[in-house]
Amino acid sequence: MAPVVPGTDTTSIDGTILDLMLRAGSHWVLWLMIFLSFVSVAIMVERLWFFIVERTPRDQLAASLAALRSSGPKAALAKLTGARSMQAEVIRACLSHVEDGAAAVEEHKLAAVERERMRYERWLAILGTLGSNAPFIGLFGTVLGIIRSFHDLAASSGQGSQAVMSGIAESLVATGVGLLVAIPAVAAYNAFIRRVETQTADAEGLAHEVLAYVKTEPAK
């Protein structure tokens, strides 16, 4: 048991905290969860549209590498005109510095990959945070509702257990809404992160083909 500091009225402190919880209620948690659900959906739609737009056909990437081997870096760059994907940006960064040597190409590849990764992971941290914390926010609303239900029962014993059950059932809605927000957010976050990892691995693989060209080209 924690020692009581002299001059501290623990009953008053507990009463103040209880009063704050009773005044807050659980309704504000529901409104917060509704707001967070809109934020989550907005991020999912924005990222989904981003990944749809930021796609370069594999044929265009293959044509660029084929042009590199047959006609050189300038022809390869021309094949990437209009391409907006991570792979295209990384290859473009590598091709632009072919004449500087393999070491320079490697450094520019790393810089381009990190730059593109940040662009592809935009808003995903928020989505992951919503997915992991929404259930706890909903649970907090449920706890507030239960506290209020038992407080009302103690203040008016004539209401019986039905009032308590009704209050608890209402407060559990907050937990349900929290799970409703979290499950799609976590699923979308995992899917998007997987997409970023796939794009990054593909971009690095294509960049290594440019590096192989740079290392073997002087021998031709």
C-alpha positions as CSV (number, residue, x, y, z in Angstrom):
1,M,0.0,0.0,0.0
2,A,1.5,3.4,-1.0
3,P,2.2,5.7,1.9
4,V,-0.1,8.7,2.3
5,V,1.7,12.1,2.1
6,P,0.8,14.2,5.1
7,G,-1.6,17.0,4.2
8,T,-2.9,15.2,1.2
9,D,-6.6,14.4,1.1
10,T,-6.7,11.2,-1.0
11,T,-10.5,11.1,-0.8
12,S,-10.7,14.5,-2.4
13,I,-8.3,13.5,-5.2
14,D,-10.3,10.3,-5.9
15,G,-13.5,12.3,-5.9
16,T,-12.1,14.8,-8.3
17,I,-10.9,12.1,-10.7
18,L,-14.3,10.3,-10.5
19,D,-16.1,13.6,-11.0
20,L,-14.1,14.3,-14.2
21,M,-14.8,10.8,-15.5
22,L,-18.5,11.1,-14.8
23,R,-18.7,14.5,-16.5
24,A,-16.7,13.3,-19.5
25,G,-18.9,10.3,-20.2
26,S,-18.3,8.0,-23.2
27,H,-20.2,9.9,-25.9
28,W,-17.2,12.0,-26.8
29,V,-15.2,8.8,-27.4
30,L,-17.8,7.7,-29.9
31,W,-17.5,11.0,-31.8
32,L,-13.7,10.7,-31.7
33,M,-13.9,7.2,-33.1
34,I,-16.2,8.3,-35.9
35,F,-13.7,11.1,-36.7
36,L,-10.8,8.6,-36.7
37,S,-12.8,6.3,-38.9
38,F,-13.1,9.0,-41.5
39,V,-9.4,9.7,-41.2
40,S,-8.6,6.0,-41.7
41,V,-10.8,5.7,-44.7
42,A,-9.4,8.9,-46.3
43,I,-5.8,7.6,-45.9
44,M,-6.7,4.2,-47.3
45,V,-8.4,5.7,-50.4
46,E,-5.5,8.2,-50.9
47,R,-2.9,5.5,-50.7
48,L,-4.8,3.1,-52.9
49,W,-5.2,5.8,-55.6
50,F,-1.5,6.6,-55.2
51,F,-0.4,3.0,-55.8
52,I,-2.7,2.8,-58.8
53,V,-1.4,5.9,-60.4
54,E,2.3,5.2,-59.5
55,R,2.5,2.1,-61.7
56,T,4.9,1.6,-64.6
57,P,4.2,-1.3,-66.9
58,R,6.9,-4.0,-66.7
59,D,7.2,-3.9,-70.5
60,Q,8.3,-0.2,-70.3
61,L,10.9,-1.1,-67.6
62,A,12.2,-4.0,-69.6
63,A,12.3,-1.9,-72.8
64,S,14.5,0.7,-70.9
65,L,17.0,-2.0,-69.8
66,A,17.1,-3.4,-73.3
67,A,17.8,0.0,-74.7
68,L,20.5,0.5,-72.2
69,R,22.3,-2.7,-73.4
70,S,21.8,-1.9,-77.1
71,S,22.0,1.8,-77.3
72,G,23.2,3.3,-74.1
73,P,21.9,5.3,-71.1
74,K,20.3,8.1,-73.1
75,A,18.2,5.7,-75.1
76,A,17.2,4.0,-71.8
77,L,16.2,7.2,-70.2
78,A,14.1,8.1,-73.2
79,K,12.1,4.8,-72.7
80,L,11.2,5.9,-69.2
81,T,9.5,9.1,-70.3
82,G,6.2,9.5,-68.3
83,A,7.0,6.7,-65.9
84,R,6.3,7.6,-62.3
85,S,6.8,4.4,-60.2
86,M,9.5,3.8,-57.7
87,Q,11.3,1.5,-60.1
88,A,11.3,4.1,-62.8
89,E,12.7,6.8,-60.5
90,V,15.5,4.6,-59.1
91,I,16.5,3.5,-62.7
92,R,16.3,7.1,-63.8
93,A,18.6,8.1,-61.0
94,C,21.1,5.4,-61.9
95,L,21.1,6.0,-65.6
96,S,21.6,9.7,-65.1
97,H,25.0,9.0,-63.4
98,V,26.3,6.1,-65.5
99,E,29.2,8.2,-66.7
100,D,30.3,8.8,-63.1
101,G,31.2,5.2,-62.4
102,A,29.7,2.3,-60.5
103,A,30.4,3.8,-57.0
104,A,28.4,7.0,-57.9
105,V,25.6,4.9,-59.4
106,E,25.4,2.9,-56.2
107,E,25.2,6.0,-54.0
108,H,22.5,7.6,-56.2
109,K,20.6,4.3,-56.2
110,L,20.5,4.3,-52.3
111,A,19.5,7.9,-52.2
112,A,16.7,7.3,-54.7
113,V,15.4,4.2,-52.9
114,E,15.2,6.1,-49.6
115,R,13.6,9.1,-51.2
116,E,11.0,7.0,-52.9
117,R,10.4,4.8,-49.8
118,M,9.5,7.9,-47.8
119,R,7.1,9.0,-50.6
120,Y,5.4,5.6,-50.7
121,E,5.1,5.3,-46.9
122,R,3.4,8.7,-46.6
123,W,0.5,8.6,-44.0
124,L,1.1,4.9,-43.3
125,A,2.5,5.6,-39.9
126,I,-0.8,7.3,-39.0
127,L,-2.8,4.4,-40.4
128,G,-0.8,1.9,-38.4
129,T,-1.2,4.0,-35.2
130,L,-4.9,4.1,-35.7
131,G,-5.1,0.4,-36.2
132,S,-3.1,-0.4,-33.1
133,N,-4.7,2.2,-30.7
134,A,-8.3,2.5,-31.8
135,P,-9.3,-0.6,-29.7
136,F,-7.8,1.0,-26.6
137,I,-9.6,4.3,-27.2
138,G,-12.8,2.4,-27.6
139,L,-12.0,0.4,-24.4
140,F,-11.5,3.7,-22.5
141,G,-14.9,4.8,-23.6
142,T,-16.4,1.5,-22.3
143,V,-14.7,2.0,-19.0
144,L,-16.1,5.5,-18.6
145,G,-19.5,4.2,-19.4
146,I,-19.3,1.4,-16.9
147,I,-18.1,3.8,-14.2
148,R,-21.1,6.0,-14.9
149,S,-23.5,3.1,-14.9
150,F,-22.4,1.9,-11.4
151,H,-22.3,5.4,-10.1
152,D,-25.9,6.0,-11.2
153,L,-26.9,2.6,-9.6
154,A,-25.3,3.6,-6.3
155,A,-27.1,7.0,-6.4
156,S,-30.5,5.5,-7.2
157,S,-30.8,1.9,-6.0
158,G,-34.4,1.9,-7.2
159,Q,-33.4,1.5,-10.8
160,G,-32.2,-2.0,-10.3
161,S,-29.9,-4.1,-12.4
162,Q,-31.7,-3.2,-15.6
163,A,-30.3,0.3,-15.6
164,V,-26.8,-1.0,-15.1
165,M,-27.1,-3.6,-17.9
166,S,-28.5,-0.9,-20.2
167,G,-25.6,1.4,-19.4
168,I,-23.0,-1.3,-19.8
169,A,-24.5,-2.3,-23.2
170,E,-24.4,1.3,-24.3
171,S,-20.8,1.7,-23.2
172,L,-19.7,-1.5,-25.0
173,V,-20.6,0.2,-28.3
174,A,-17.4,2.3,-27.9
175,T,-15.3,-0.9,-27.9
176,G,-17.2,-2.3,-30.9
177,V,-16.6,0.9,-32.8
178,G,-12.9,0.8,-31.9
179,L,-12.6,-2.7,-33.3
180,L,-14.5,-1.6,-36.4
181,V,-12.0,1.2,-37.0
182,A,-8.9,-0.9,-36.1
183,I,-9.5,-4.1,-38.2
184,P,-9.6,-2.4,-41.7
185,A,-6.8,0.0,-40.7
186,V,-4.5,-2.9,-39.7
187,A,-5.4,-4.9,-42.8
188,A,-4.8,-1.9,-45.1
189,Y,-1.5,-1.0,-43.3
190,N,-0.1,-4.5,-43.7
191,A,-1.1,-4.6,-47.4
192,F,0.4,-1.2,-48.1
193,I,3.6,-2.0,-46.3
194,R,3.9,-5.2,-48.2
195,R,3.4,-3.3,-51.4
196,V,6.2,-0.8,-50.5
197,E,8.6,-3.7,-49.7
198,T,7.8,-5.4,-53.0
199,Q,8.3,-2.2,-54.9
200,T,11.6,-1.5,-53.1
201,A,13.0,-4.9,-53.7
202,D,12.0,-4.7,-57.4
203,A,13.6,-1.3,-57.8
204,E,16.8,-2.4,-56.2
205,G,16.9,-5.5,-58.5
206,L,16.5,-3.3,-61.6
207,A,19.2,-0.9,-60.3
208,H,21.6,-3.8,-60.0
209,E,21.1,-4.5,-63.6
210,V,22.2,-0.9,-64.4
211,L,25.2,-1.4,-62.1
212,A,26.1,-4.6,-63.9
213,Y,26.0,-2.6,-67.2
214,V,28.3,0.1,-65.7
215,K,30.8,-2.5,-64.5
216,T,31.0,-4.4,-67.7
217,E,30.6,-1.6,-70.2
218,P,34.3,-0.5,-70.2
219,A,35.2,-4.1,-71.2
220,K,33.3,-3.8,-74.4
